[in-house]
Amino acid sequence: MKRILICCSAGMSARMVVNKMKFAADIMDVNVVITSVAMSEFESYVYKYDCFLLGPQVKHKFTDFKVITESAGKPIEVVNSMDYGMMNGKKILNDALHLIM
């Protein structure tokens, strides 16, 4: 089972994206755990997840968070702002799965 973590400012908008991603995962029959957290919680999840996505509103934290995820050997990316805004769960899920492979 793959584990994906999405981080945004307070975890609110990411929760909506997570729901869309879970819906897409069900349709695609992908066994995945997807969770959202606020920036302040990010570091405590590094060893619990396989891949990390940042909401576009926190892309300024990418460099800081990449240092943390690289030390754990885990990938991180900023979600495309158009996909995030449109809540394109299928595309965001596929992008995350490609990071893990």
PDB file as gemmi writes it, atoms N, CA and C in Angstrom:
CRYST1    1.000    1.000    1.000  90.00  90.00  90.00 P 1                      
ATOM      1  N   MET A   1       0.831  -1.173   0.000  1.00  0.00           N  
ATOM      2  CA  MET A   1       0.000   0.000   0.000  1.00  0.00           C  
ATOM      3  C   MET A   1       0.879   1.240   0.000  1.00  0.00           C  
ATOM      4  N   LYS A   2       0.564   2.178  -0.885  1.00  0.00           N  
ATOM      5  CA  LYS A   2       1.297   3.445  -0.963  1.00  0.00           C  
ATOM      6  C   LYS A   2       0.663   4.459  -0.015  1.00  0.00           C  
ATOM      7  N   ARG A   3       1.503   5.335   0.514  1.00  0.00           N  
ATOM      8  CA  ARG A   3       1.025   6.344   1.462  1.00  0.00           C  
ATOM      9  C   ARG A   3       1.464   7.726   0.968  1.00  0.00           C  
ATOM     10  N   ILE A   4       0.477   8.611   0.762  1.00  0.00           N  
ATOM     11  CA  ILE A   4       0.717   9.944   0.211  1.00  0.00           C  
ATOM     12  C   ILE A   4       0.253  10.987   1.223  1.00  0.00           C  
ATOM     13  N   LEU A   5       1.081  11.990   1.448  1.00  0.00           N  
ATOM     14  CA  LEU A   5       0.735  13.079   2.367  1.00  0.00           C  
ATOM     15  C   LEU A   5       0.698  14.392   1.589  1.00  0.00           C  
ATOM     16  N   ILE A   6      -0.382  15.141   1.779  1.00  0.00           N  
ATOM     17  CA  ILE A   6      -0.508  16.462   1.168  1.00  0.00           C  
ATOM     18  C   ILE A   6      -0.479  17.498   2.284  1.00  0.00           C  
ATOM     19  N   CYS A   7       0.310  18.528   2.064  1.00  0.00           N  
ATOM     20  CA  CYS A   7       0.468  19.579   3.057  1.00  0.00           C  
ATOM     21  C   CYS A   7       0.013  20.918   2.470  1.00  0.00           C  
ATOM     22  N   CYS A   8      -0.776  21.651   3.245  1.00  0.00           N  
ATOM     23  CA  CYS A   8      -1.144  23.013   2.860  1.00  0.00           C  
ATOM     24  C   CYS A   8      -1.051  23.901   4.097  1.00  0.00           C  
ATOM     25  N   SER A   9      -1.479  25.123   3.978  1.00  0.00           N  
ATOM     26  CA  SER A   9      -1.326  26.078   5.092  1.00  0.00           C  
ATOM     27  C   SER A   9      -1.915  25.553   6.389  1.00  0.00           C  
ATOM     28  N   ALA A  10      -3.201  25.218   6.362  1.00  0.00           N  
ATOM     29  CA  ALA A  10      -3.868  24.743   7.574  1.00  0.00           C  
ATOM     30  C   ALA A  10      -4.455  23.349   7.411  1.00  0.00           C  
ATOM     31  N   GLY A  11      -4.306  22.745   6.237  1.00  0.00           N  
ATOM     32  CA  GLY A  11      -4.833  21.405   6.002  1.00  0.00           C  
ATOM     33  C   GLY A  11      -6.245  21.386   5.460  1.00  0.00           C  
ATOM     34  N   MET A  12      -6.886  22.544   5.333  1.00  0.00           N  
ATOM     35  CA  MET A  12      -8.292  22.602   4.917  1.00  0.00           C  
ATOM     36  C   MET A  12      -8.467  22.325   3.425  1.00  0.00           C  
ATOM     37  N   SER A  13      -7.791  23.086   2.571  1.00  0.00           N  
ATOM     38  CA  SER A  13      -7.968  22.879   1.128  1.00  0.00           C  
ATOM     39  C   SER A  13      -7.421  21.520   0.717  1.00  0.00           C  
ATOM     40  N   ALA A  14      -6.358  21.095   1.357  1.00  0.00           N  
ATOM     41  CA  ALA A  14      -5.784  19.785   1.036  1.00  0.00           C  
ATOM     42  C   ALA A  14      -6.768  18.670   1.361  1.00  0.00           C  
ATOM     43  N   ARG A  15      -7.590  18.848   2.387  1.00  0.00           N  
ATOM     44  CA  ARG A  15      -8.591  17.830   2.724  1.00  0.00           C  
ATOM     45  C   ARG A  15      -9.561  17.604   1.586  1.00  0.00           C  
ATOM     46  N   MET A  16      -9.942  18.671   0.908  1.00  0.00           N  
ATOM     47  CA  MET A  16     -10.844  18.543  -0.235  1.00  0.00           C  
ATOM     48  C   MET A  16     -10.159  17.812  -1.385  1.00  0.00           C  
ATOM     49  N   VAL A  17      -8.889  18.126  -1.612  1.00  0.00           N  
ATOM     50  CA  VAL A  17      -8.123  17.437  -2.660  1.00  0.00           C  
ATOM     51  C   VAL A  17      -7.975  15.965  -2.310  1.00  0.00           C  
ATOM     52  N   VAL A  18      -7.722  15.664  -1.064  1.00  0.00           N  
ATOM     53  CA  VAL A  18      -7.598  14.277  -0.610  1.00  0.00           C  
ATOM     54  C   VAL A  18      -8.871  13.498  -0.924  1.00  0.00           C  
ATOM     55  N   ASN A  19     -10.017  14.079  -0.667  1.00  0.00           N  
ATOM     56  CA  ASN A  19     -11.275  13.394  -0.960  1.00  0.00           C  
ATOM     57  C   ASN A  19     -11.411  13.079  -2.440  1.00  0.00           C  
ATOM     58  N   LYS A  20     -11.022  14.011  -3.302  1.00  0.00           N  
ATOM     59  CA  LYS A  20     -11.062  13.782  -4.757  1.00  0.00           C  
ATOM     60  C   LYS A  20     -10.062  12.703  -5.160  1.00  0.00           C  
ATOM     61  N   MET A  21      -8.901  12.704  -4.534  1.00  0.00           N  
ATOM     62  CA  MET A  21      -7.894  11.682  -4.838  1.00  0.00           C  
ATOM     63  C   MET A  21      -8.360  10.299  -4.392  1.00  0.00           C  
ATOM     64  N   LYS A  22      -8.990  10.227  -3.226  1.00  0.00           N  
ATOM     65  CA  LYS A  22      -9.502   8.942  -2.733  1.00  0.00           C  
ATOM     66  C   LYS A  22     -10.596   8.409  -3.647  1.00  0.00           C  
ATOM     67  N   PHE A  23     -11.449   9.294  -4.136  1.00  0.00           N  
ATOM     68  CA  PHE A  23     -12.494   8.903  -5.080  1.00  0.00           C  
ATOM     69  C   PHE A  23     -11.864   8.328  -6.346  1.00  0.00           C  
ATOM     70  N   ALA A  24     -10.842   9.013  -6.866  1.00  0.00           N  
ATOM     71  CA  ALA A  24     -10.137   8.534  -8.060  1.00  0.00           C  
ATOM     72  C   ALA A  24      -9.458   7.199  -7.791  1.00  0.00           C  
ATOM     73  N   ALA A  25      -8.864   7.042  -6.622  1.00  0.00           N  
ATOM     74  CA  ALA A  25      -8.187   5.786  -6.273  1.00  0.00           C  
ATOM     75  C   ALA A  25      -9.182   4.630  -6.228  1.00  0.00           C  
ATOM     76  N   ASP A  26     -10.366   4.885  -5.703  1.00  0.00           N  
ATOM     77  CA  ASP A  26     -11.401   3.840  -5.670  1.00  0.00           C  
ATOM     78  C   ASP A  26     -11.790   3.413  -7.083  1.00  0.00           C  
ATOM     79  N   ILE A  27     -11.989   4.383  -7.954  1.00  0.00           N  
ATOM     80  CA  ILE A  27     -12.360   4.078  -9.338  1.00  0.00           C  
ATOM     81  C   ILE A  27     -11.242   3.324 -10.053  1.00  0.00           C  
ATOM     82  N   MET A  28     -10.004   3.719  -9.787  1.00  0.00           N  
ATOM     83  CA  MET A  28      -8.845   3.098 -10.439  1.00  0.00           C  
ATOM     84  C   MET A  28      -8.415   1.809  -9.742  1.00  0.00           C  
ATOM     85  N   ASP A  29      -9.061   1.482  -8.632  1.00  0.00           N  
ATOM     86  CA  ASP A  29      -8.720   0.301  -7.828  1.00  0.00           C  
ATOM     87  C   ASP A  29      -7.251   0.326  -7.378  1.00  0.00           C  
ATOM     88  N   VAL A  30      -6.852   1.486  -6.852  1.00  0.00           N  
ATOM     89  CA  VAL A  30      -5.492   1.685  -6.346  1.00  0.00           C  
ATOM     90  C   VAL A  30      -5.561   1.651  -4.823  1.00  0.00           C  
ATOM     91  N   ASN A  31      -4.723   0.810  -4.228  1.00  0.00           N  
ATOM     92  CA  ASN A  31      -4.669   0.688  -2.777  1.00  0.00           C  
ATOM     93  C   ASN A  31      -3.703   1.737  -2.228  1.00  0.00           C  
ATOM     94  N   VAL A  32      -4.264   2.818  -1.676  1.00  0.00           N  
ATOM     95  CA  VAL A  32      -3.446   3.946  -1.252  1.00  0.00           C  
ATOM     96  C   VAL A  32      -4.069   4.601  -0.020  1.00  0.00           C  
ATOM     97  N   VAL A  33      -3.196   5.136   0.838  1.00  0.00           N  
ATOM     98  CA  VAL A  33      -3.625   5.949   1.973  1.00  0.00           C  
ATOM     99  C   VAL A  33      -3.207   7.375   1.652  1.00  0.00           C  
ATOM    100  N   ILE A  34      -4.161   8.298   1.736  1.00  0.00           N  
ATOM    101  CA  ILE A  34      -3.880   9.698   1.432  1.00  0.00           C  
ATOM    102  C   ILE A  34      -4.357  10.538   2.612  1.00  0.00           C  
ATOM    103  N   THR A  35      -3.476  11.395   3.099  1.00  0.00           N  
ATOM    104  CA  THR A  35      -3.777  12.204   4.274  1.00  0.00           C  
ATOM    105  C   THR A  35      -3.346  13.644   4.013  1.00  0.00           C  
ATOM    106  N   SER A  36      -4.008  14.581   4.678  1.00  0.00           N  
ATOM    107  CA  SER A  36      -3.596  15.985   4.587  1.00  0.00           C  
ATOM    108  C   SER A  36      -3.217  16.501   5.967  1.00  0.00           C  
ATOM    109  N   VAL A  37      -2.256  17.406   5.986  1.00  0.00           N  
ATOM    110  CA  VAL A  37      -1.820  18.031   7.235  1.00  0.00           C  
ATOM    111  C   VAL A  37      -1.494  19.499   6.989  1.00  0.00           C  
ATOM    112  N   ALA A  38      -1.442  20.228   8.077  1.00  0.00           N  
ATOM    113  CA  ALA A  38      -0.989  21.617   8.040  1.00  0.00           C  
ATOM    114  C   ALA A  38       0.539  21.656   8.013  1.00  0.00           C  
ATOM    115  N   MET A  39       1.088  22.766   7.548  1.00  0.00           N  
ATOM    116  CA  MET A  39       2.546  22.919   7.493  1.00  0.00           C  
ATOM    117  C   MET A  39       3.220  22.630   8.820  1.00  0.00           C  
ATOM    118  N   SER A  40       2.601  23.053   9.882  1.00  0.00           N  
ATOM    119  CA  SER A  40       3.208  22.893  11.201  1.00  0.00           C  
ATOM    120  C   SER A  40       3.369  21.436  11.619  1.00  0.00           C  
ATOM    121  N   GLU A  41       2.625  20.537  11.002  1.00  0.00           N  
ATOM    122  CA  GLU A  41       2.684  19.117  11.346  1.00  0.00           C  
ATOM    123  C   GLU A  41       3.572  18.295  10.417  1.00  0.00           C  
ATOM    124  N   PHE A  42       4.019  18.896   9.339  1.00  0.00           N  
ATOM    125  CA  PHE A  42       4.687  18.175   8.262  1.00  0.00           C  
ATOM    126  C   PHE A  42       5.813  17.258   8.734  1.00  0.00           C  
ATOM    127  N   GLU A  43       6.732  17.814   9.477  1.00  0.00           N  
ATOM    128  CA  GLU A  43       7.951  17.085   9.846  1.00  0.00           C  
ATOM    129  C   GLU A  43       7.678  15.785  10.618  1.00  0.00           C  
ATOM    130  N   SER A  44       6.619  15.745  11.375  1.00  0.00           N  
ATOM    131  CA  SER A  44       6.333  14.550  12.169  1.00  0.00           C  
ATOM    132  C   SER A  44       5.810  13.382  11.331  1.00  0.00           C  
ATOM    133  N   TYR A  45       5.530  13.610  10.047  1.00  0.00           N  
ATOM    134  CA  TYR A  45       4.991  12.560   9.188  1.00  0.00           C  
ATOM    135  C   TYR A  45       6.006  11.998   8.191  1.00  0.00           C  
ATOM    136  N   VAL A  46       7.203  12.512   8.182  1.00  0.00           N  
ATOM    137  CA  VAL A  46       8.179  12.163   7.140  1.00  0.00           C  
ATOM    138  C   VAL A  46       8.458  10.668   7.051  1.00  0.00           C  
ATOM    139  N   TYR A  47       8.570   9.989   8.148  1.00  0.00           N  
ATOM    140  CA  TYR A  47       8.903   8.566   8.085  1.00  0.00           C  
ATOM    141  C   TYR A  47       7.674   7.667   7.969  1.00  0.00           C  
ATOM    142  N   LYS A  48       6.486   8.256   7.945  1.00  0.00           N  
ATOM    143  CA  LYS A  48       5.254   7.477   7.873  1.00  0.00           C  
ATOM    144  C   LYS A  48       4.667   7.400   6.468  1.00  0.00           C  
ATOM    145  N   TYR A  49       5.175   8.202   5.529  1.00  0.00           N  
ATOM    146  CA  TYR A  49       4.597   8.281   4.183  1.00  0.00           C  
ATOM    147  C   TYR A  49       5.654   8.037   3.117  1.00  0.00           C  
ATOM    148  N   ASP A  50       5.185   7.651   1.925  1.00  0.00           N  
ATOM    149  CA  ASP A  50       6.081   7.329   0.805  1.00  0.00           C  
ATOM    150  C   ASP A  50       6.383   8.538  -0.069  1.00  0.00           C  
ATOM    151  N   CYS A  51       5.453   9.481  -0.106  1.00  0.00           N  
ATOM    152  CA  CYS A  51       5.618  10.630  -0.984  1.00  0.00           C  
ATOM    153  C   CYS A  51       4.859  11.811  -0.411  1.00  0.00           C  
ATOM    154  N   PHE A  52       5.335  13.009  -0.742  1.00  0.00           N  
ATOM    155  CA  PHE A  52       4.787  14.225  -0.165  1.00  0.00           C  
ATOM    156  C   PHE A  52       4.450  15.231  -1.259  1.00  0.00           C  
ATOM    157  N   LEU A  53       3.285  15.851  -1.110  1.00  0.00           N  
ATOM    158  CA  LEU A  53       2.837  16.885  -2.034  1.00  0.00           C  
ATOM    159  C   LEU A  53       2.567  18.156  -1.241  1.00  0.00           C  
ATOM    160  N   LEU A  54       2.966  19.278  -1.825  1.00  0.00           N  
ATOM    161  CA  LEU A  54       2.682  20.567  -1.203  1.00  0.00           C  
ATOM    162  C   LEU A  54       1.628  21.287  -2.027  1.00  0.00           C  
ATOM    163  N   GLY A  55       0.662  21.873  -1.340  1.00  0.00           N  
ATOM    164  CA  GLY A  55      -0.301  22.722  -2.023  1.00  0.00           C  
ATOM    165  C   GLY A  55       0.417  23.941  -2.570  1.00  0.00           C  
ATOM    166  N   PRO A  56      -0.073  24.489  -3.683  1.00  0.00           N  
ATOM    167  CA  PRO A  56       0.594  25.650  -4.293  1.00  0.00           C  
ATOM    168  C   PRO A  56       0.762  26.834  -3.350  1.00  0.00           C  
ATOM    169  N   GLN A  57      -0.139  26.975  -2.389  1.00  0.00           N  
ATOM    170  CA  GLN A  57      -0.067  28.110  -1.467  1.00  0.00           C  
ATOM    171  C   GLN A  57       1.095  28.004  -0.487  1.00  0.00           C  
ATOM    172  N   VAL A  58       1.719  26.844  -0.402  1.00  0.00           N  
ATOM    173  CA  VAL A  58       2.884  26.686   0.486  1.00  0.00           C  
ATOM    174  C   VAL A  58       4.138  26.292  -0.285  1.00  0.00           C  
ATOM    175  N   LYS A  59       4.152  26.583  -1.581  1.00  0.00           N  
ATOM    176  CA  LYS A  59       5.327  26.213  -2.379  1.00  0.00           C  
ATOM    177  C   LYS A  59       6.594  26.913  -1.904  1.00  0.00           C  
ATOM    178  N   HIS A  60       6.448  28.017  -1.189  1.00  0.00           N  
ATOM    179  CA  HIS A  60       7.617  28.713  -0.635  1.00  0.00           C  
ATOM    180  C   HIS A  60       8.359  27.854   0.397  1.00  0.00           C  
ATOM    181  N   LYS A  61       7.720  26.810   0.905  1.00  0.00           N  
ATOM    182  CA  LYS A  61       8.351  25.911   1.879  1.00  0.00           C  
ATOM    183  C   LYS A  61       9.031  24.708   1.204  1.00  0.00           C  
ATOM    184  N   PHE A  62       8.932  24.627  -0.119  1.00  0.00           N  
ATOM    185  CA  PHE A  62       9.445  23.464  -0.840  1.00  0.00           C  
ATOM    186  C   PHE A  62      10.907  23.170  -0.517  1.00  0.00           C  
ATOM    187  N   THR A  63      11.762  24.151  -0.586  1.00  0.00           N  
ATOM    188  CA  THR A  63      13.192  23.930  -0.344  1.00  0.00           C  
ATOM    189  C   THR A  63      13.444  23.418   1.068  1.00  0.00           C  
ATOM    190  N   ASP A  64      12.783  24.012   2.045  1.00  0.00           N  
ATOM    191  CA  ASP A  64      12.947  23.575   3.436  1.00  0.00           C  
ATOM    192  C   ASP A  64      12.463  22.138   3.627  1.00  0.00           C  
ATOM    193  N   PHE A  65      11.288  21.842   3.083  1.00  0.00           N  
ATOM    194  CA  PHE A  65      10.717  20.506   3.248  1.00  0.00           C  
ATOM    195  C   PHE A  65      11.477  19.463   2.431  1.00  0.00           C  
ATOM    196  N   LYS A  66      12.047  19.879   1.300  1.00  0.00           N  
ATOM    197  CA  LYS A  66      12.806  18.928   0.478  1.00  0.00           C  
ATOM    198  C   LYS A  66      14.045  18.432   1.227  1.00  0.00           C  
ATOM    199  N   VAL A  67      14.681  19.291   1.982  1.00  0.00           N  
ATOM    200  CA  VAL A  67      15.835  18.882   2.792  1.00  0.00           C  
ATOM    201  C   VAL A  67      15.410  17.776   3.767  1.00  0.00           C  
ATOM    202  N   ILE A  68      14.246  17.948   4.357  1.00  0.00           N  
ATOM    203  CA  ILE A  68      13.733  16.975   5.324  1.00  0.00           C  
ATOM    204  C   ILE A  68      13.395  15.650   4.646  1.00  0.00           C  
ATOM    205  N   THR A  69      12.680  15.717   3.510  1.00  0.00           N  
ATOM    206  CA  THR A  69      12.264  14.476   2.831  1.00  0.00           C  
ATOM    207  C   THR A  69      13.452  13.765   2.185  1.00  0.00           C  
ATOM    208  N   GLU A  70      14.409  14.519   1.672  1.00  0.00           N  
ATOM    209  CA  GLU A  70      15.589  13.891   1.070  1.00  0.00           C  
ATOM    210  C   GLU A  70      16.393  13.128   2.108  1.00  0.00           C  
ATOM    211  N   SER A  71      16.456  13.628   3.316  1.00  0.00           N  
ATOM    212  CA  SER A  71      17.192  12.923   4.360  1.00  0.00           C  
ATOM    213  C   SER A  71      16.527  11.587   4.688  1.00  0.00           C  
ATOM    214  N   ALA A  72      15.239  11.487   4.397  1.00  0.00           N  
ATOM    215  CA  ALA A  72      14.505  10.232   4.610  1.00  0.00           C  
ATOM    216  C   ALA A  72      14.406   9.418   3.321  1.00  0.00           C  
ATOM    217  N   GLY A  73      14.966   9.936   2.227  1.00  0.00           N  
ATOM    218  CA  GLY A  73      14.929   9.233   0.950  1.00  0.00           C  
ATOM    219  C   GLY A  73      13.538   9.195   0.320  1.00  0.00           C  
ATOM    220  N   LYS A  74      12.759  10.257   0.534  1.00  0.00           N  
ATOM    221  CA  LYS A  74      11.379  10.293   0.045  1.00  0.00           C  
ATOM    222  C   LYS A  74      11.188  11.474  -0.910  1.00  0.00           C  
ATOM    223  N   PRO A  75      10.366  11.290  -1.959  1.00  0.00           N  
ATOM    224  CA  PRO A  75      10.136  12.369  -2.920  1.00  0.00           C  
ATOM    225  C   PRO A  75       9.103  13.386  -2.439  1.00  0.00           C  
ATOM    226  N   ILE A  76       9.260  14.613  -2.946  1.00  0.00           N  
ATOM    227  CA  ILE A  76       8.321  15.690  -2.651  1.00  0.00           C  
ATOM    228  C   ILE A  76       8.169  16.551  -3.898  1.00  0.00           C  
ATOM    229  N   GLU A  77       6.954  17.047  -4.126  1.00  0.00           N  
ATOM    230  CA  GLU A  77       6.683  17.950  -5.245  1.00  0.00           C  
ATOM    231  C   GLU A  77       5.592  18.923  -4.841  1.00  0.00           C  
ATOM    232  N   VAL A  78       5.532  20.032  -5.546  1.00  0.00           N  
ATOM    233  CA  VAL A  78       4.439  20.982  -5.391  1.00  0.00           C  
ATOM    234  C   VAL A  78       3.365  20.591  -6.401  1.00  0.00           C  
ATOM    235  N   VAL A  79       2.122  20.531  -5.963  1.00  0.00           N  
ATOM    236  CA  VAL A  79       1.020  20.191  -6.855  1.00  0.00           C  
ATOM    237  C   VAL A  79       0.820  21.341  -7.840  1.00  0.00           C  
ATOM    238  N   ASN A  80       0.601  20.998  -9.100  1.00  0.00           N  
ATOM    239  CA  ASN A  80       0.303  21.984 -10.119  1.00  0.00           C  
ATOM    240  C   ASN A  80      -0.885  22.834  -9.660  1.00  0.00           C  
ATOM    241  N   SER A  81      -0.739  24.149  -9.721  1.00  0.00           N  
ATOM    242  CA  SER A  81      -1.776  25.032  -9.188  1.00  0.00           C  
ATOM    243  C   SER A  81      -3.110  24.888  -9.910  1.00  0.00           C  
ATOM    244  N   MET A  82      -3.099  24.626 -11.200  1.00  0.00           N  
ATOM    245  CA  MET A  82      -4.345  24.438 -11.941  1.00  0.00           C  
ATOM    246  C   MET A  82      -5.041  23.157 -11.490  1.00  0.00           C  
ATOM    247  N   ASP A  83      -4.278  22.073 -11.350  1.00  0.00           N  
ATOM    248  CA  ASP A  83      -4.855  20.806 -10.888  1.00  0.00           C  
ATOM    249  C   ASP A  83      -5.406  20.948  -9.473  1.00  0.00           C  
ATOM    250  N   TYR A  84      -4.687  21.674  -8.639  1.00  0.00           N  
ATOM    251  CA  TYR A  84      -5.114  21.875  -7.248  1.00  0.00           C  
ATOM    252  C   TYR A  84      -6.404  22.696  -7.203  1.00  0.00           C  
ATOM    253  N   GLY A  85      -6.418  23.785  -7.927  1.00  0.00           N  
ATOM    254  CA  GLY A  85      -7.579  24.655  -7.942  1.00  0.00           C  
ATOM    255  C   GLY A  85      -8.816  23.986  -8.514  1.00  0.00           C  
ATOM    256  N   MET A  86      -8.617  23.124  -9.505  1.00  0.00           N  
ATOM    257  CA  MET A  86      -9.732  22.409 -10.131  1.00  0.00           C  
ATOM    258  C   MET A  86     -10.070  21.122  -9.377  1.00  0.00           C  
ATOM    259  N   MET A  87      -9.300  20.839  -8.327  1.00  0.00           N  
ATOM    260  CA  MET A  87      -9.505  19.622  -7.533  1.00  0.00           C  
ATOM    261  C   MET A  87      -9.460  18.373  -8.427  1.00  0.00           C  
ATOM    262  N   ASN A  88      -8.465  18.335  -9.306  1.00  0.00           N  
ATOM    263  CA  ASN A  88      -8.317  17.224 -10.243  1.00  0.00           C  
ATOM    264  C   ASN A  88      -7.642  16.046  -9.526  1.00  0.00           C  
ATOM    265  N   GLY A  89      -8.430  15.345  -8.739  1.00  0.00           N  
ATOM    266  CA  GLY A  89      -7.914  14.261  -7.915  1.00  0.00           C  
ATOM    267  C   GLY A  89      -7.212  13.166  -8.689  1.00  0.00           C  
ATOM    268  N   LYS A  90      -7.737  12.819  -9.846  1.00  0.00           N  
ATOM    269  CA  LYS A  90      -7.132  11.747 -10.651  1.00  0.00           C  
ATOM    270  C   LYS A  90      -5.736  12.145 -11.116  1.00  0.00           C  
ATOM    271  N   LYS A  91      -5.580  13.360 -11.618  1.00  0.00           N  
ATOM    272  CA  LYS A  91      -4.277  13.818 -12.109  1.00  0.00           C  
ATOM    273  C   LYS A  91      -3.275  13.934 -10.956  1.00  0.00           C  
ATOM    274  N   ILE A  92      -3.715  14.498  -9.846  1.00  0.00           N  
ATOM    275  CA  ILE A  92      -2.823  14.657  -8.689  1.00  0.00           C  
ATOM    276  C   ILE A  92      -2.412  13.288  -8.153  1.00  0.00           C  
ATOM    277  N   LEU A  93      -3.345  12.353  -8.099  1.00  0.00           N  
ATOM    278  CA  LEU A  93      -3.029  10.989  -7.661  1.00  0.00           C  
ATOM    279  C   LEU A  93      -2.017  10.350  -8.596  1.00  0.00           C  
ATOM    280  N   ASN A  94      -2.241  10.444  -9.907  1.00  0.00           N  
ATOM    281  CA  ASN A  94      -1.303   9.861 -10.867  1.00  0.00           C  
ATOM    282  C   ASN A  94       0.082  10.479 -10.738  1.00  0.00           C  
ATOM    283  N   ASP A  95       0.140  11.790 -10.560  1.00  0.00           N  
ATOM    284  CA  ASP A  95       1.440  12.457 -10.384  1.00  0.00           C  
ATOM    285  C   ASP A  95       2.152  11.931  -9.140  1.00  0.00           C  
ATOM    286  N   ALA A  96       1.413  11.758  -8.051  1.00  0.00           N  
ATOM    287  CA  ALA A  96       1.995  11.249  -6.801  1.00  0.00           C  
ATOM    288  C   ALA A  96       2.491   9.821  -6.981  1.00  0.00           C  
ATOM    289  N   LEU A  97       1.702   8.990  -7.631  1.00  0.00           N  
ATOM    290  CA  LEU A  97       2.103   7.595  -7.843  1.00  0.00           C  
ATOM    291  C   LEU A  97       3.365   7.506  -8.690  1.00  0.00           C  
ATOM    292  N   HIS A  98       3.510   8.409  -9.662  1.00  0.00           N  
ATOM    293  CA  HIS A  98       4.726   8.421 -10.472  1.00  0.00           C  
ATOM    294  C   HIS A  98       5.952   8.824  -9.651  1.00  0.00           C  
ATOM    295  N   LEU A  99       5.751   9.667  -8.657  1.00  0.00           N  
ATOM    296  CA  LEU A  99       6.863  10.047  -7.777  1.00  0.00           C  
ATOM    297  C   LEU A  99       7.374   8.847  -6.982  1.00  0.00           C  
ATOM    298  N   ILE A 100       6.448   7.993  -6.594  1.00  0.00           N  
ATOM    299  CA  ILE A 100       6.803   6.848  -5.754  1.00  0.00           C  
ATOM    300  C   ILE A 100       7.536   5.767  -6.549  1.00  0.00           C  
ATOM    301  N   MET A 101       7.199   5.627  -7.803  1.00  0.00           N  
ATOM    302  CA  MET A 101       7.770   4.537  -8.621  1.00  0.00           C  
ATOM    303  C   MET A 101       9.181   4.796  -9.045  1.00  0.00           C  
TER     304      MET A 101                                                      
END                                                                             
